[in-house]
Structure formats: C-alpha cells, structure tokens
Amino acid sequence: MTVEACLPAELRGATITKLAVGLSGAGVYRVDAADRSFVLKIGDGSVPLAAWQRTVHVQRAAADAGVTPRVVHVDEAQRAVVSELVVDRSFPAYVGTPDTRAAALAQLAETLRRLHALPIPAGETRPPRAVLETTWSGLAGFPLPDFVVEAARRVRTEAAPASGRAPVLSHNDLNPTNLIYDGERVLLLDWETAGPNDAYYDLATLAVFLRLDDAACLRLLASHDAAPVAELPARFCYDRRLVAVLCGSVFLALARQNGHTGATGETLAGTAGLAEIYPRMRARTLDVATAEGQWLMGLALVKAGATR
C-alpha cells in the first residue's frame, strides 16, 4: 500500500509531505493539491477495526458540530481519514496574551460545551484511572523520585469525588498539541481517546497544560456551564491531580522505553515545572521526542499534580 492510495481519486498526484507519527502509532501527512490543503491520517493497523470505526464516528460528529476540522474522505480498508488543513495561529499565544486571554478561555469553553453536548457512541473505552494503573505497573522497578511515587500513590488511592453530573462525550487528551486556533475558532484534534467521562476531566486537562491559576479555572468552568461558579468543585480538583500524574507517568514510561536510566536524586523543589519546560521547548533546547525530554516533561507534569 502506498500513501497516495489512501487518498480519494481527485487528490491523487498531489504533493504529500510526512508530518509525524503520533503516540497512537498513526502516520500523519500533509496533502497539497492545487489551492487546497488537507491532512491525511493513517491509523495504526494493530488497533481493532471496531475501535477505529468508533474514533471516526466521533470525529465526524465533532466535525459536524464545528469542533474539529471538516472530514472530507474516509477509507476504512486503509484506515485512512482525510480532513481539511486548518492553519494554526497558536492557541497558546492567544490564551497567553493578557489582552486576549478572557476571549480565548471563553471560546475554548464554548468548543468544549458543544463537544460535551454530543451523544456518547456505543462501545467500551478505558477510564483514566485504569490507564494510570497500567502505566504505573509498567514503571515497576524504574528508579523514580520520591515525590513522583507519593503523588501517584495519592491519586491511585484517593476516591474520586462525585460530580453530580451525567457522563459526557469527552476528548480525554486536551494537551496543547491537540488545540488549534484559526483566528476565529478553537478546534480540537486527535480523537483516539475520546469516550464517556466526567466533563470536569477535559476542563482539568486544560487547567494543567495551560497552567491556569484558580481564578482562570473558575472563569473557564463558568463559561463552560454558562453560569457563575463560586468555588472549584472537588471533582475538578481531583481530576486536575489525576491528569497531571497520569500524563506525567506516560512521559516517564516513554523515557524508560527510550533508554532513560531513571532518578538521580531529583526533589520536588529542585524539579523544573511547566513554566520552565515550555520556554525550553519553544527554544528547541528540550525535545520531548527524546528520553531526556520525556523524563523532564514527565517530572514537570507530576510536579503540577503534587503541588495541588
């Protein structure tokens, strides 16, 4: 099978540029044809067909709701999806600029509200706590700082507070690489982990990765609910810790797989947080595709959860 064979007939002969291979194992390509550009994503063939079909169903529903780029072609035999290319104008810059921060959070909340209003498709998905348990078991025997072990112990043994809300269709992986801003809309990318969850999980993920303080979290929650929020709900605070420890553990597991030897005396106070990691990523002095970059990102994320 060639990459071009995954395209509809009218796009064959277009210029194809490989962009990346994501953590899901999917290959991602840019397709330039005349005055139009698209993104081709070829799924990992080891993923069961039913799971891939469910992901595509969610992606199409999200596209119809205006929360992800328009889907223009699906080839089930090749596990291929072609969607419109949306030029990203940098959501982190949009939300990080004081003059546009409030508008950015409001638009982001509106995007999430539309996503969370969609029907939940049939089929099983793994809850975050189960993913954390699997990830943590894979870290057995790997030298880890004491603060990482303690933060994981707390989240794994703590009972999740009830939220009083019905489950929603949750994206479940709203890290900054899955957010794009085209100048008018905030859109979401990558739907492999989407499934039923509490709405607070997506909101908590954004709070962690965007480094939102409590006041900004209250604004985000109020915009999402279209109603005032007087204090941060216990379930949101729990999910904020869960997201930080889970995502941090995933990065630490990747570091181990890529040859990192583990802890060398790191402490909570001496570990760089996301505020230090992000500028290094932008300056390209830290690469999260390397074992060292994954180790430092993992520690920074767990630190975000350990200090909440």
Buried (B, 14 or more C-beta within 10 A) or exposed (E): EEBBEBBEEEBBEBEBEEEEEBEBEBBBBBBBBEEEBBBBBBBBEEBEEEBBBBBBBBBBBBBEBBBBBEBBBBBEEBBBBBBBBBEBEEBBEBBBEEEBBEEBBBBBBBBBBEBBEBEBBEBEBEBBEEBBBEBBEBBEEBEBBEBBBEBBEBBEEEEBBEBEEEBBBBBBBBBBBBBBBEEEBBBBBBBBBBBBBBBBBBBBBBBBBBBBEEEBBBBBBBBBBEEEBEEBBEBBBBBBBBBBBBBBBBBBBBBBEBEBEBBEEBEBEEBBBBEEBBEBBEEEEBEBEBBBBBBBBBBBBBBBBBEB
